Amino acid sequence: MTTTASSNRWLTLLFQSASDTTVWFQVALTILRVVVSFFMIHNGVDKLADVDGFATNVVANGLGLPFPVFLTYCSALAEIIGSILLILGLLSRPAALSLVFTMLMAILFHLKVDGFKIGSFETATLYACSFLFFLINGGGKYSLDALIANKLESSDA
């Protein structure tokens, strides 16, 4: 196996979806990917609207993490850029990974502040589970990842 073929194999694994191939499943997966990601963008924009407030109240005081302003920007950009990438279905797994991590931090924050009150960490948990699904399965048949994977597979042949 040549180095190029080996590289293409790894790239294909990164971009290729592991999901069911039936049309209706793929349509539902695409709708879920787009809708969940679209709503996540608003969370990132909200953080950018009040960086100091989020940095102080959530990152520093709530989670006790260092560099709260920097981490607020990281979180906001992960939510905005990661969601846009996921809407497009481009680099779906890395985008989903960043969003899962961000939502795990949100879940931790809500558990530390409010305990096991369902209302406070419910949304973050639903987001985390949705993004975990895309981390495992990829963007699906109707994504830019699928186009890239098909091109990589055809160039190997």
C-alpha positions in Angstrom: 0.0 0.0 0.0 1.4 3.4 -1.0 1.6 6.3 1.4 -1.0 8.2 -0.7 -3.4 5.3 -0.6 -2.8 5.0 3.2 -3.5 8.7 3.7 -6.6 8.5 1.6 -7.9 5.6 3.6 -7.6 7.6 6.8 -9.2 10.6 5.2 -12.0 8.4 3.9 -12.6 7.0 7.4 -12.7 10.6 8.8 -15.3 11.7 6.2 -17.4 8.6 5.6 -20.7 8.2 7.5 -21.3 5.0 9.4 -25.1 5.4 9.4 -28.0 3.5 7.8 -28.2 4.2 4.1 -32.0 4.3 3.7 -33.2 7.5 2.2 -35.7 8.4 5.0 -33.1 7.8 7.7 -30.6 10.0 5.8 -33.2 12.8 5.4 -34.1 12.7 9.1 -30.4 12.7 10.0 -29.8 15.7 7.8 -32.7 17.6 9.3 -31.5 16.7 12.9 -28.0 17.8 12.0 -29.1 21.1 10.6 -31.7 22.0 13.2 -29.7 21.1 16.3 -26.6 23.0 14.9 -28.7 26.0 13.9 -30.0 26.4 17.4 -26.5 25.9 18.9 -25.2 28.9 17.0 -27.4 31.2 19.1 -25.6 29.9 22.3 -22.2 31.0 20.9 -23.5 34.4 19.8 -25.0 34.9 23.3 -21.6 34.3 24.8 -20.0 36.8 22.5 -22.7 39.4 23.4 -21.5 39.3 27.1 -18.0 37.8 27.2 -17.2 39.4 30.6 -20.4 38.2 32.2 -20.1 34.7 30.9 -16.4 34.5 31.8 -17.0 35.7 35.3 -20.2 34.0 36.2 -19.8 30.7 34.4 -16.1 30.0 33.6 -14.4 31.6 36.6 -17.0 31.4 39.4 -19.2 28.4 38.2 -16.5 26.1 36.9 -13.4 27.5 38.6 -11.3 27.4 35.4 -8.4 29.7 34.7 -8.3 32.1 31.8 -12.0 32.7 31.8 -12.1 35.2 28.9 -10.0 33.1 26.7 -12.1 30.0 27.4 -15.3 32.0 26.8 -14.0 32.9 23.3 -13.0 29.2 22.7 -16.5 28.0 23.8 -18.3 30.6 21.7 -16.2 30.0 18.6 -16.6 26.2 19.0 -20.3 26.6 19.2 -20.5 29.0 16.2 -17.9 27.5 13.9 -18.5 23.9 14.9 -22.2 24.3 14.3 -21.7 25.9 10.9 -19.4 23.0 9.9 -22.0 20.5 11.1 -24.8 22.3 9.2 -22.7 21.9 6.1 -21.7 18.4 7.0 -18.0 19.4 6.7 -15.5 17.8 9.1 -18.6 16.6 11.0 -16.8 14.4 13.5 -14.2 17.0 14.6 -16.9 19.7 14.8 -19.2 17.3 16.8 -16.3 16.5 19.1 -15.8 20.2 20.0 -19.5 20.6 20.6 -19.7 17.5 22.8 -16.9 18.8 24.9 -18.5 22.3 25.2 -21.8 20.7 26.2 -20.1 18.5 28.8 -18.7 21.6 30.4 -22.2 23.1 30.3 -23.6 20.0 32.0 -20.8 20.2 34.6 -21.6 23.8 35.3 -25.3 23.2 35.7 -24.7 20.2 38.0 -22.3 22.3 40.2 -24.7 25.3 40.4 -28.1 23.7 40.5 -27.6 20.0 41.3 -29.8 17.4 39.6 -32.6 19.8 38.7 -33.7 18.5 35.3 -34.6 21.9 33.9 -31.2 23.4 34.3 -29.0 20.8 32.5 -31.6 19.2 30.3 -30.9 21.3 27.2 -27.1 20.8 27.5 -27.6 17.1 27.9 -29.8 16.8 24.8 -27.3 18.8 22.8 -24.5 16.7 24.0 -26.3 13.5 23.1 -27.2 14.9 19.6 -23.6 15.9 18.9 -22.3 12.5 20.3 -24.5 10.8 17.7 -22.8 12.8 14.9 -19.4 12.2 16.4 -20.0 8.5 16.1 -21.9 8.4 12.9 -20.6 11.3 10.9 -22.5 13.8 8.8 -24.5 11.3 6.8 -25.2 10.8 3.1 -26.3 14.4 2.5 -23.2 16.2 3.7 -20.0 17.6 2.2 -18.1 14.9 4.1 -19.9 12.3 2.0 -18.9 14.1 -1.2 -15.3 14.2 -0.1 -15.4 10.6 1.0 -16.8 9.6 -2.5 -14.1 11.6 -4.2 -11.4 10.0 -2.1 -12.7 6.5 -2.8 -12.9 7.1 -6.5 -9.3 8.4 -6.6 -8.1 5.2 -4.9 -9.7 3.1 -7.6 
